[in-house]
């Protein structure tokens, strides 16, 4: 039932369309409308003190002092109302932001659930976590602050100007001169940008990357006594940055200064002109007072708009990073069950776009046989193994398990049939027991311990503070080889009939090579084995060796048959034999 | 202690603003002039109301306001550009300074730095410090000067309301700050409680390949959603606590001005018939009180950025505060390259057990010495101590009779050519990666070294050849190709002592024989110290040093050790078992 529900869910969030921030906000349309309305109303009410003070002055001059106390009351009431509006806007927008964050996190998770694992592998390590935590957190600023702030920044001056026109159109015209001037300057700055701000943030990122690289190279830098001035990437990045900053500042500074000066000189024309009209008897003192106060209030435009542009850019970048995950393709899922464990690759072609392509591969792997995929690095042997695990779907042709296309199989059935042993091991921050029983959570302790013993992991697990109950902090505290053996125990317990293994696993940690080799032997006994072979000596007794070059199967047969062919395999075998004899 | 400070370090961004800074004074002046505009308007209205108004009042106001605008323009033009340039250039110096510091640190201190901290220092920390110098600091001075001037002027026109506004604001801020502190502490604790939910939900996504591989992904969805719900509910409680405070902060500024205005209006209405001069005072002070809202409002955002700058400053200063190693001053290259470990003891910082506990051995010039032993026996530590990536706690390492600590860093580094297990390439041209910062090396020499390292053909086969740009972290080369470039680098360096740390390990087993050819060229006629797991590679070593838990258990040739050292014999048997046990 849970499965059904998630399927429809991912159908909603996925379906090819990118659930952008806007689409997610659509679910909260009413709430956001309330947020914007409240914040706009509050902004509009900012003109109130100017109106009330000028009216009060007029009443006092007219000798109607008794009405002034009412105005004072109105002012206080307006301020209380503004406070209430701000409060509603802030609370509602924050709550909406939290809901959107939750939906975004869920959408990312659901997207990953059906994305091709081959694509997931390509995501830079740590990027998923950064998106889920940092980027999604950053969305809060966009929803809870930026949207209401921008609405207020645009509306507040418009309301002030409208009220100004209501009082006196001549003064209103002179009052908006600096504002118009400011917007001209603003537009000029924006126009002169010409991708400069993009270049600016790019070169900033390049500096960070260059320094990051230098940090990772510190051992080499020390050992070769590389002078800092000889770190070319850093120097280039610094120079590029200096150049961009130089152009940016020289082309922008006058405009930015003009914008700042204009928005903070709003009294410049209107006030002297008001005094002049007053002298001419064409305006009264209360109007002048209103204009002085309201015009000075317009200076807040600058402060409001100033930071908003930068924050808007940050939001853009954030949303695009989140979208990258939400745009991951989705694999079709079937519901059939295979009949038997024979694997068949039929006319398979695949080009993942990174050079490791396969063309016209045909291969039959009967249940219980041991098949090795060999070939030079980059020949496509890992790609082929990943296709068998359905990390990707082929462009042409198909792979069948028990006569059924992998695409028609129920994903859980498929995963129960095949285990993968790759070099990168992911351990969860759960107990060692839970990590081992991942595929069989109801396994009794006895089975878990037995699997650990067979994976040569029991002895070091016993030495951890709480044995099988020790909670791993993302696997920290275990060596690479120990992590590897915990993951092997996991696969042993799962006991799938087909095992795909990248042989490099065995060499990942030379210290535990022996134990890992033993565990692998244990795990592959009596199974169908598909091995990505790097060292040919380890696969010479396999039932079949498939030799690939540039994505094609060029030779196929047993070790002896391939040696007799005296082709590519025989040559690599010869080189390998020599390498084994290497002595310093 | 003073000699430890990093030379050429630019602390400009780390320093607090000093009052004799010309730029900062300019911003104070700017704030003063900005506020003076409101003062001019208030005075104008006061004068107009007291009947002194005539046409010259308008002209005077225009003159003063234009003067102010002109003066401010000049002020901005002469300071702002300069200030930004200064901030960005200081930012670059600071980055270079941090990197310089990292290079000079002992590897131990360097390794103890969490990488997240460095990423932050080079990333956002510097950006906040630049932002602080170019915008935040100037803005704070500008706004606070303007606020003070406006309040003083308001008090001059009508002391009562001005003081009332000030008192109201002061008490309100004080109260809120107290409440806020308590709430902030509560929020922090709540955030800690949510960390587990956050980790669990991101592990669902990060471990997706494993979850799916074990048919566990769909089953974990309800838990995933539950963690998301927990995070949201936790955050909700936080919002309901913190948001009202934030809104009230913001409102206080507006409310205190409005409250003061309302109070003065009430007083005026009570006193009944007021004269025009009193109305003038009232109008002027109301105008100024309303004006204080403009600079005061900015403080909330500015103080948030100040906090970020302070955190950044602490992080960066912390990095710069590490002390670098003491260096000797022996320039002279020793006459012989015999290497001697004399009762070397060493423990890693924060660990009670010794990583090396009295290690002594000798490696003769021109000989091959192999270090073997299980994980954690101290093999790699030996290499690091020789190169002074770390320093021995007790004992000494001598090279040609001189303690390695007595050499200058340049001399010491010129004596060693290391090849690590994981070769590292710069995002620079292939040629530059082999040359590694030595402009005097000719192209012919580079090609010579590349040929010897069996990588020349591979380089030529790629578009751009030696001038082709290597992708970041060398991603466009296979592990074996990277290793051979690193070997070419070491061959070119032509140092008398070659250090091999698992250099033949199986990064690229398909091309292992090529790596081996490179290593053969590298070690010819050199003093070689090799850490090796594949014992078959070092059976011909002149001396094998068998290490276990930081002690030397035996030394000798392969044949001698097989005969006399049970420890070595078990290592050898284990190694052979692996070779034989492969199916």
Interface residues (C-beta under 8 A of the other chain):
Chain A: X2 X3 X6 X49 X50 X52 X53 X56 X57 X60 X61 X63 X65 X66 X67 X68 X69 X71 X72 X73 X75 X76 X78 X79 X82 X83 X86 X87 X90 X91 X94 X95 X98 X99 X101 X102 X105 X106 X108 X109 X110 X112 X113 X117 X120 X121 X128 X129 X132 X133 X204 X207 X208 X209 X210 X211 X212 X213 X214 X215 X216 X217 X218 X219 X220 X221 X222 X223 X224 X225 X226 X227 X228 X230 X231 X232 X233 X234 X238 X241 X242 X245 X246 X249 X250 X253 X254 X256 X257 X260 X261 X264 X265 X267 X268 X271 X272 X273 X275 X276 X278 X279 X285 X288 X289 X292 X293 X296 X297 X299 X300 X303 X307 X370 X375 X376 X377 X378 X389 X411 X412 X415 X416 X419 X420 X426 X428 X429 X438 X439 X441 X474 X479 X490 X494 X504 X507 X510 X511 X512 X513 X514 X517 X518 X521 X524 X534 X535 X537 X538 X539 X541 X542 X572 X575 X576 X578 X579 X580 X581 X582 X583 X584
Chain B: X34 X37 X38 X40 X41 X42 X44 X45 X48 X49 X53 X54 X55 X57 X58 X59 X61 X62 X65 X66 X68 X69 X72 X73 X76 X77 X80 X81 X84 X85 X88 X89 X92 X95 X96 X98 X99 X100 X102 X103 X107 X110 X115 X118 X119 X122 X123 X127 X198 X199 X200 X201 X202 X203 X204 X205 X206 X207 X208 X209 X210 X211 X212 X213 X214 X215 X216 X217 X218 X219 X221 X222 X224 X225 X228 X229 X231 X232 X235 X236 X239 X240 X243 X244 X246 X247 X248 X250 X251 X254 X255 X257 X258 X259 X261 X262 X263 X265 X266 X268 X269 X270 X271 X272 X273 X274 X276 X279 X282 X283 X286 X287 X290 X291 X293 X294 X297 X298 X301 X368 X370 X374 X375 X387 X389 X409 X410 X413 X414 X416 X418 X420 X424 X426 X427 X428 X432 X436 X437 X438 X439 X472 X473 X478 X480 X489 X493 X500 X502 X504 X505 X506 X508 X509 X510 X511 X512 X513 X516 X519 X523 X528 X530 X532 X533 X534 X536 X537 X538 X539 X540 X541 X574 X577 X578 X579 X581 X582 X583
